[in-house]
Amino acid sequence: MRSVSLLSALAAVSAVQASPATQLKSRQSSITPITVKGNAFMVGDKRFFVRGVAYQPGGSAANLDPLANSKICLPDIEKFKKLKINVVRVYSTDNSKDHAECMNALAEAGIYVALDVNNPLYSINRKDPGPSYNAAYLQSVFATIDEFGKYDNTMAFFSGNEVIHDEKETTLAARYVKATTRDMRSYMKSRGLRQIPVGYSAADVTDNRMQTAAYFNCGTDDERSDFFAFNDYSWCTSDFKTAGWDIKVKNFTGYGVPIFLSEYGCNLNVRDFGELEALMSDKMTSVYSGGLMYEYSQEDNKYGIVEIAGPKGDQTGARKEMPEFAAYQKALAANPAPTGLAGAVTSSSSSPCPAKDDFWMVQSTLLPALPEGAKAYLKDGAGKGPGLNGAGSQNAGGASTEDAEPGSGTGGNGASPSQSSAAVAGLMGPTDKAPFVISGAVFIFTMIGAALF
Ligand SMILES: *[C@@H]1O[C@H](CO)[C@@H](O)[C@H](O)[C@H]1NC(C)=O
């Protein structure tokens, strides 16, 4: 999210009125869950392209859950239907509340949800990541998985958003976000839930873009993400080449899991959403699976296409389409998703772990182990979520005390939680776990990194 301010988020939290939890039963929707195959998302045997919006009415300042209040989501779903989008990304949801009404209404409209599992009080602290990767944090993350894992239209979970920044010290937080990714995947497996794809949403930083992508797709199967996404604002009064997207296609060619833009949409120009022409064309579709336009509602940072009347902490007021709404609608209609595989490869592959250098400070390929206090959640479930107004997790104690054996996220039976494991097995081989092979891979990455990406 652009310009996240924790202070203002905290200040606004108390003003948010919790809506009474609806006790509607989760109805059976007929929407087909999204899966991952090779470097593509699939719906059944058809390729799926993300054509959607970032959706957080009130922004990070309000920190309210639009999917727990039908007075918010239902009028917006009417707008989504008018746009004919297929995904919304929601950054803050309340895992103590019921979401049946909004999730089912979205499913009936053919719309999937890509969900961030973090919120201001329950997240990895990029300034001091070790202590914040703890049992209280994971309990909140797992409770979010419990709540949204039951809906067929939950497309994906983001295990983090822009935790790594342009300051090189923030790359040290990568291990904890990757451990969270591993734990989310092993939680779904242990709890017998549908394996909803998990990935990281990166800031678009030149100095660490490629290392970040490689890092989240390297190592043992249990540690690797199901997809990679980044937030890209480089297309300003621009075109494919001027925006540098030609290089971003070239560099990511051969990346072994799906990639999409988890935010896009410069606002320094007259917004015509020209990005869509490139994203849906054969210049990009072999490597990218679409993107999410930032953003639906007009907030202080002025990226919206719909104005919502009333105070920030409410968001049930009248909706007014801005001129950008029609412009985005037009761009979507003019640039339909391609049919067929559109250049996707059907087998997944891992990346070599990036070497430590001046911009990437992560030295070890080992990840912190699941904190002791979180082990019971995998066995017994997470229990009731703390919601958005709990005590917070960052200084809760109960952090991880040791590194994990690579492959530890498999649930102890040696099986891989990855849907793509069969395809990956041949490429990775059992020797990936041996330290000398890892350093070999790092060496190769250093030598031919440019060729690989
Ligand atoms: C593309 O890859 C090259 C070589 O690794 C790197 O120097 C460059 O910064 C990358 N460009 C982008 C836009 O990622």
Ligand as a Chemical Component Dictionary entry (heavy atoms), coordinates in Angstrom:
data_LIG
# 
_chem_comp.id                   LIG 
_chem_comp.type                 NON-POLYMER 
_chem_comp.pdbx_formal_charge   0 
_chem_comp.three_letter_code    LIG 
# 
loop_
_chem_comp_atom.comp_id 
_chem_comp_atom.atom_id 
_chem_comp_atom.alt_atom_id 
_chem_comp_atom.type_symbol 
_chem_comp_atom.charge 
_chem_comp_atom.model_Cartn_x 
_chem_comp_atom.model_Cartn_y 
_chem_comp_atom.model_Cartn_z 
_chem_comp_atom.pdbx_ordinal 
LIG C1 C1 C 0 17.871 -6.899 -15.176 1  
LIG O1 O1 O 0 18.942 -7.758 -14.893 2  
LIG C2 C2 C 0 20.222 -7.120 -14.916 3  
LIG C3 C3 C 0 21.282 -8.191 -14.758 4  
LIG O2 O2 O 0 21.043 -8.990 -13.624 5  
LIG C4 C4 C 0 20.270 -6.065 -13.811 6  
LIG O3 O3 O 0 21.501 -5.421 -13.800 7  
LIG C5 C5 C 0 19.151 -5.071 -14.035 8  
LIG O4 O4 O 0 19.100 -4.152 -12.958 9  
LIG C6 C6 C 0 17.820 -5.764 -14.154 10 
LIG N1 N1 N 0 16.818 -4.798 -14.540 11 
LIG C7 C7 C 0 15.593 -4.817 -14.036 12 
LIG C8 C8 C 0 14.674 -3.747 -14.525 13 
LIG O5 O5 O 0 15.208 -5.628 -13.214 14 
# 
loop_
_chem_comp_bond.comp_id 
_chem_comp_bond.atom_id_1 
_chem_comp_bond.atom_id_2 
_chem_comp_bond.value_order 
_chem_comp_bond.pdbx_ordinal 
LIG C1 O1 SING 1  
LIG C1 C6 SING 2  
LIG O1 C2 SING 3  
LIG C2 C3 SING 4  
LIG C2 C4 SING 5  
LIG C3 O2 SING 6  
LIG C4 O3 SING 7  
LIG C4 C5 SING 8  
LIG C5 O4 SING 9  
LIG C5 C6 SING 10 
LIG C6 N1 SING 11 
LIG N1 C7 SING 12 
LIG C7 C8 SING 13 
LIG C7 O5 DOUB 14 
# 
